[in-house]
Amino acid sequence: MEYRKLGRTDLDISLIGLGTMTWGWQNTQDEGFEQMDYALERGINFFDTAEMYAIPPSPERFGTTETIMGNWFKARQNRDKVILASKMAGPGLPWLREGHNYINKENILKAVEGSLRRLQSDYIDLYQLHWPNRGSYHFGKTWDFSPNFDAQAQQENFLEVLHVFQGLINEGKIRHIGLSNETAWGLTNWLQIAKDEGLPRMASIQNEYSLLCRHFEQDLSEITLHEDCGLLAWSPLARGILSGKYLNGAKPEGARLTLETRPEHRVGVQVDLATQKYIELAKRFDLDPCQMALAFVNRQPFVSSTLIGATTMGQLRSNIDSISVKLSQEVLQGIQLIRREFPMPF
């Protein structure tokens, strides 16, 4: 396993991180235990979860993944072996905290206490804001995103939130903080306010990044590299689409997009065409398509950890093995040509 620094902290996190959002829906607790055991054995020390998991979110599944992880920590007595990340949901879930889930002092304190209880832990190593109060271009909003918010009010909220996090860090309940599904404006403001006020600094940003989704590269990559606030790349296989299992409208039994009840914005003609090209490229160079896709993410200098998710042990083993895959210049040139042909397939 390879390790990279988490921002400007003293933590070295595994380049492959373990995503957990299927536990409690697609995966049982026993299967989650098996995945965590194997990941730790393979040198993965960074596990990422969220209060709203298992996915898709619902009142019935809320907190289930954290509960499974907490049971594992209790059973294995190995909390100190894992760098644990969790997240607080932003606005939008009508059943969460009576639909008033604005990211502020009151709700942060409630969310942190709930996660600590379910995780059966005294502390969370990296506590993240799952998405911003003001919204962003993530989750399928790329094509019609139109920012419209009171910048001063948002900056005042950022300051309030950082003061709350300072208190939680002082209490030992969280160690470091991070963002998720943020924009360049958001990230730069969070960093600048922390610097100006001497408050805790965002250590990372967790955004979607894959061969099919490369929005991060144009502006955010520059910020993360030069401000030491690396990317935790979620959905590096585009929800499994890059495996090719959904091509031509296929709906494999038990697969995530087969079971998903919400509309899927990643499905479409352009996505299929691009995916087929990437699979053909991988086969031309005798590579597993998923491992090629993960190796592409792993090699990016702005990536601190590639968050993999798996529903079977076979998938997990193969995904972790991508750490040993190095892409040749010929493969990278092929990826560049496909990207030019399909720059933004969803």
N, C-alpha and C positions, 0 to 999 in steps of 0.2 A: 504494500500500500504506500501511496505517497501522501504527504501532509503539507498543508499550506496554512499560513498564519491567518487567524480570524481578525481582520482589520488591524488595529494597533494594540490589540490585547496580547496577553501572553499565552493564548491558546493556539495550539497547532491542531487543526481539524483535518480529518481524512478527505482526500480529494473526491472520493466516492462517499456520499452521505446517504443514510437510509431514510427514505420517505415512508410514511406509515399510514396514509389516509384510508387504506382499504381495510384495516383491521377493525372488526366490529360490523362489517357489512359483507364484503367479498371474502374476507378471511376471518376465521375463528380466532379465539384467544390462543389456542394451542398452536395454530399456524403462525400467529404473530410471535409467540415465544420462540418457535423454531427459526424464524427469520432473524430475530435479534440475536439468538445464540450463534447462528452461522456468521452473521455480519461481524460480530465482535471477534469471533475466531479468525476472520479474514483481515482483521486490522482496522475495520471501520469503527471509529470512535465518535462519530457525529450522527445523532439521530434527530430528525425533525418531525414535529407534530403540530397540532393546533387544537384549541378548545372546541372548534366546530366539527372536528373529525369524529365519526367516519363520514365519508363523502358518498353520495350527495347529502348535504346537510339537512337535518330534520330534528324536531324536538326529541324524537325517540332515540336518535343516534348521537345526539350532542354529547361530547365528552367521552364517548365509548373508547376511542383509541387511547386517549390519555389514561383511562382506567386500566386498560389492558397493559399498558407500559408500566403503570404503577404496580400492578400485580406482579409483573416480571421483576421489577427492581426488588420487591419484597421477597419473592421466591429465590432470586439469585444472590441477593445481598451484594450487588455490584454497582450501585449508583455511581461510585467514584470512578468507574471505568468508562463512563459515557459522558460526552459533552452534549447536553440536552438542550434542544431548542423548541420553543412553543410559540404560539401566536394568539393575540387577541383579535377577534373579529371586529370589523368596522360596521358602519350602519348598513341596514338593508334586510336583516333577518327579522321579520315581524314578531316572531315568537321569542327572540332572545332579549332578556332584560326588559320585558314588556314593550319591545319595539323601540326603546329609547337608548339604543346602543351607540351613541356618539362617543368618540374616543376622548374622554376627559378624566379628571381625577377620580370621581365616584366610580365610574365603570371600570377603569383600570384596576383599582383596588379590588373590586369584586371579581374581576376576571383572573387576576393573579392568584387570589386566595382559592378560587375554584380549581384552577389548574394544579396548584401545589397539593391540594387535597386529593385530587384524582391521581396525580402522579406519585403520591406517597413520598414526596421529596421536600426537603427544607428549602431548596433553592432551584432555580432554573438558570442555566448557564447563559442562554441567549433568548431574550424575550422580544418578540417582534410584533409590529402592528400589521395585521394581515392585509389590509387595504386602507387607503386614506379616507378621512371624513368627506373630502370634497369629490371623491370619485377619481377615476383615471381611465386610460385607454385599454386596460386589461379586460379579460373575460369577454372577449368578443366585441368590444366597443371601439375597435381600431378605426373602423371606417366612418363613424359618425361622432367621434369624440370632439367636443367643443368646450374647452374650459370656460367656466363662468362662475367665479367665486370672489369673495372679498379677501384679497391677499393679506391685508392687515389683520383681519380677524383670524385667518389661518395661522399667521405668524404668532399671534398672541396665544393661540391654542398650542402651537408647537412649544412655546416657552413654558406654558402650564404643564404640559405633558413631561417635558424634560425635568422639571422640578419634582414631579411625582416620581419619576424614575430614579432621580437622585436619592429620594427618601427610601425607596425600595432597595436600592443598592446599599445604602447605609445600614439598612436592617438585615442585609444578607439574603433577601428573598430572591433577588435576581443579581446576576453578575455583570451582564452586558446587554445592550439593546440593539435592535436592528429594524429594518423596514422591509416591507413586502409590497409588490405591485405598485411601486412608486414611479414618479416621473423625474426628469432632470431638475425641474423647478423645485419639486419637493425635496429631493435629496440635497441639493445645494443649500436650501434654506435651513434644513435640519442641521447640517454641518456648520453653517455659518453662525447660527444662533448658539449652538453648543460652544463654539470657539469664543464668541463675544461674551458669553455669560459664565464661562467656566463650568459648564454642565456636562453630563455624560454624552459621549459621542456615539453616533450610530456606527456600529462595527461592520455592518453588512447590509446588503439589499437583496431580497429574494424575489426575482422576477422570472417569468417564463423565458426560456431560451433553448432553441434547438435548431436543427438544419432547416426546419420549416418556419421558425419564428426567430428572426434576427433583429428585431427592433432595437434591442439593447446596444447594438454596436455603434450606432451613429453618434450618440452623445453621452449616454450613460457610461459606456466603457471608458471613455477619457476621464470622467470624473472619478470612477471607482479606482482606476489605476493610479492616478496622481494624488488621490485623497485617501488611499489605503482603506477603501470600503468595498470589499470584493463582492462579487455576485455569487449567490447561492442559486444555482440554476434549477428551476422546477420544470417538470414535464420535458426533460431532454429527449424523450422519444415521442413527444406530441401525443400524449395519452395512449401510447402504443401504436399510433398510426404508422410510424416509420418502420414497424415490423412488416407491414404489408398485409396484416391479417384482416383489415377492413376494406381492401381494394374491391372495386366493382360492387359496392353495396353489401359486402359480406357481413354477417352478424354472428360471429362464433359464439357458441354456447358458453355462458359464464364470463364473457369478456366485458370489460368496463363499459364500453360504448353500447353494448347490447343491453346491459342492465340499466344504464343511465336513463333517467326519466326526463331530464332537462334537455332543451334544444342544444345541439352540438355545433358550434360555429366553425369548427375545424373541418367538417365534412364538406366536400365539394369537388368539382371536376378538377380545378387547378391543384388541389391537394393530392388527388389521386395521381395526376400526371407527374407532379414533382416527386412523389413517393416512389412511383415506379422507376423513375430515372435514378434515384438514389440507390434503390435496390439493384438495378442493373449495374451501376458503378461498383457497388460492393462485390457483386458476384464476379465481375470482370477481374477483380484483384484478389479473389478468393477470400473475401472478408464476410463475416456475418453482418448483415445490414444494421442490426441494433448495436452491435459492438462498434461498427464504424461511426454511427451517429453519436454514440457516447464518447468515443475517442476524440471526435471533433470538438465536443464541448470541453472535455478534460484538458485539451491542449491550450485553451484560450488563457492568456496571461491574466485576464481580469476575473477569471472564475476562481473562487475559493473552494467551492465544493459542488459537485454534480449530484443532485438528489434523485436517486433511482427509486422506483416503486415496483413491486412485483406481487403477483398473486400466486405464483407457484415457485417452488424451490429451484426448478430448472431455470426459470427466468432470472431469479436472483443470482444464481451462480454465474450465468452467462453475463449478466450486467456487471457484476463485480470483476469478472475476468477482463472486461474492457480496459482496465487499468494497465494491462500489459500490451495493448494494441497501440502501435505507433503508425501514423499515416504517412505514406510516402508523398513526395512532391507531386507525383502523377495523380494520386488520389485527391490531394488537395486542389490541384488544378481542375480535376473533374468536378469537384464540389463547387468550385467557383463558377464554372460554366453553367451548371444547373441552377445555381443561385441567380445568375444573370437572366436566365430564361424564365425563372419563377421566383422573382424577388420577394413577393409578399402573397403567398397563396391563400392565406386566410387573415 
